[in-house]
Amino acid sequence: MRALAIVLVFMNHYLLFVSDGGAFGFWGEIGWTGVDLFFALSGYLIGNQIFAALRSAHGFSLPRFYARRFLRTLPNFYVVLALYYLWPAFRGDSALLPLWKFLTFTQNINLTPGTAFSHAWSLCVEEQFYVLLPAVALLIAACRKSLLWAWLAVAASFIVGMLLRAYLWEEYVHVPRGGLGYYKYIYYASWCRFDELVAGVALALLKNYHPAAWARLTSHGNRTLLAGMAGTALMFYVFLTDHYGYWVTVFGYPALAASFALLLVAALSPASLLYRVRVPGAASLALWSYAIYLLHKQLCIVLRPVLQDLGYGPDSLPAMLVMIILSIATGWLLYSVVETPFMRWRARYVPANHA
């Protein structure tokens, strides 16, 4: 699923920033949902780490959690950020925001589309979520009837997210086809996207604290897979038909996250086809996906005129293959040279919470 997410994002970015026409067709148009899939996956993975640690004999260490998260995400990010600031040819003519916005992971707040390294907005959302979620989890765990409060917090996240999108749409969008206000105040805004991560957290909560219900849910993997596929197909159609509409903006994102959550349940269900099927290369692509995400967009933008001068337009098969291969290769290089040493250092000196 992580490999699918990066493939979707690549196709959408290629269509928007590189292609002369309709590269990748339908999948290019809907590929932005790969970020939403990343959100659902991250919510589950991080939630599962926190809840499993809270239930373990060793308990949950907040400093250890933050150290492991930052060692996982910051080294790659800082290297790519340095490319944008120290190598002007890499960023091209795009305006670059002040460095402090990237260092504090607030670049996504009131972000204007088209600036350099704009796709780091989703990393900002996730980093903010990584900081908030464990603190909230510890606060709830300290309360009596903490499980009830945890589910109330999940429900409140969805309700607040929908209310905020409704208000911001009326305040800043209120036009038939989106516009700057939609992206600046809704699409990039953390408070309008947190509920998608919470969908994954809800699955982790169910798995760790309601084992009987989780067992029943995962015992029907193929049914869940069909439901997730149907829900995803429906949401793809809805977003393609009226992406910037009021009702789609308010309800569409949590509905899309719920559909992805069903696919995630199917992927975790031993009886499911999604659990059993192994796609060659998907595991490696998933492993390198973070590094690929950081580099691929600007790399393809830089390569476009070079290939054009060689007689290969951006929508030609040779150009697309070259950009795909180099995006994967540079992602692998960043993963190998930067991410892997830090992950080894983390494994040695910062053990997991449940260890």
C-alpha positions, 0 to 999 in steps of 0.5 A: 500500500505504501508503494501504491501511495508513492506511485500515485503521488508520482503520477499526479506530480508528473501530470501537474508539473512536467507533462504537456498533456494528460500523462497517466490519464485517470491515475494522474488526475486522481494521484493526489490521493496517494498523500491521503493514503500515506496519512492513513498508513502513518496514523495506523503505524504510529498509533500502533506503536504508541498503544502497544507501548502503553500496554507493554510492561515497559510503558511508553517513553515520550523522549524515546518516541520523539528521538526515533521519529526524528531520526527516521524523518529529519536526516533525509529531509535536511539533505533535500532541504540543503539541495534547495537552499545551496543549489539554485539550479535545483530549485529553478525559478520557484520562490523559496520560503524562509528557512525557519518555516521548513525547520519548524515544519510550519511551511504548510500553514497558509502555503501558496501553491507553486513555491519551491519544495511545496510538496513538503507540506504533507511532511509538515502535517505528519510531523505536527501529528507525530508531536501531538498524538503521543502527548494526547495519548498520554494525557488520555491514558492518565484519565479514568475511563481513558478508553472512552475518552480515546474514542471520544477524541477520535469522534471529535477529530472527525467532527472538528475537521468537518466543521473547520472545512465547512467554515473555511470553505464558506470563508475563503473558497465559495467558488465553483472550481476551487482557486487559491483559497482552497489550497491555501486554507483547506488542502494544505492546512493541518487542522483540515487533514488531521482527521485522515490520520486519525482514521488510521489511529482508530484502527490501531486503537481497535487492534490494541484495546478491542482484540475480539472486535479486531479478530472479527473484523480481520476474519472477513478480509476479502469482504473488507477488501471489496468494501474498501475498493468500492468506497475508494472507487466511489470517492475517486469518482466524487472527487474527480466530479466535484473536487472543490465543491462544498459537500465534497470538501466537508465530507470527502476527506474522512470518507476517503480516509475510511475507504483507505482504512478498510483497505488497510484492514484487508491488508492486515487480514490473513484470509485476504487476497491483499494480504497474500499477494506479493507484488515484485518490487513493491517492498523495495519501493515502499522502503524507499518511498519517503526518499523518493517522495522528497526528491522526485518532483524537482528532479523531474522538473530539472530533467524535463528541459534536458530531455526536451533538448535531446528530442524527447518531450515529457509525454514521450515514453523514453522521457517518462521511463528515464524520469521514473528510473532516475526518481527510483534510483535517486530515492534509493541513493538517498535511502542508502547513503543517508537514511540507512546509517541513521536507522542503524544508529537508531536501532543501536542507541534508541530502542523501540518503546515496546522493547 
